[in-house]
Amino acid sequence: MTGSGSAAEDRTATITVRLFAGAAAEYGSDTALVRGSTVAEAIADLTSGASPQAATAIERSSLLVNAVSCTDHSRSLKDGDRIDVLPPFAGG
């Protein structure tokens, strides 16, 4: 029988993150692969090695999960899901 720690590891997904505009500029790349079983975990993995400026830009951004707006950071993720990081845009 598998212990609970292993089951949690099995649920950790590999997620593609696409960063746009200022978030990409601050992060230094427009794509990243991260791990996490929830949106919050994936974003924490993304920002863990980022500069403070990149982390701030990402935290202020809107998120899309598989092209759908996501404000629920406890949302579960699975392998192959994609998160888009869209910083606030100026203009009209």
Residue pairs with C-beta under 8 A, 6 or more apart in sequence:
2 10
8 37
11 37
12 35
12 36
12 37
12 41
13 35
13 36
13 37
13 42
13 77
13 78
13 79
13 80
13 81
14 33
14 34
14 35
14 79
14 80
15 33
15 34
15 35
15 36
15 42
15 77
15 79
15 81
15 82
15 83
16 31
16 32
16 33
16 80
16 81
16 82
16 83
17 31
17 32
17 33
17 34
17 42
17 46
17 82
17 83
17 84
17 85
18 30
18 31
18 82
18 83
18 84
18 85
19 27
19 29
19 30
19 31
19 32
19 58
19 85
20 30
20 84
20 85
20 86
20 87
21 86
21 87
21 89
22 57
22 87
23 54
23 57
23 58
23 61
23 85
23 86
23 87
24 30
24 85
26 50
26 51
26 53
26 54
26 56
26 57
26 58
27 46
27 50
27 54
27 57
27 58
28 54
32 46
34 42
34 43
34 45
34 46
35 41
35 42
35 45
36 42
36 43
36 44
36 45
36 77
37 76
37 77
38 73
38 74
38 75
38 76
38 77
39 63
39 65
39 70
39 72
39 73
39 74
39 75
39 77
39 83
40 73
40 74
41 77
42 77
42 83
43 58
43 63
43 73
43 83
46 58
46 85
47 54
47 55
47 58
47 59
50 58
57 87
58 85
60 87
60 88
61 85
61 86
61 87
61 88
62 69
62 85
62 86
62 87
62 88
63 69
63 70
63 71
63 73
63 83
63 84
63 85
63 86
64 70
64 83
64 84
64 86
65 75
65 77
65 81
65 82
65 83
66 81
66 82
67 82
67 84
70 83
77 83
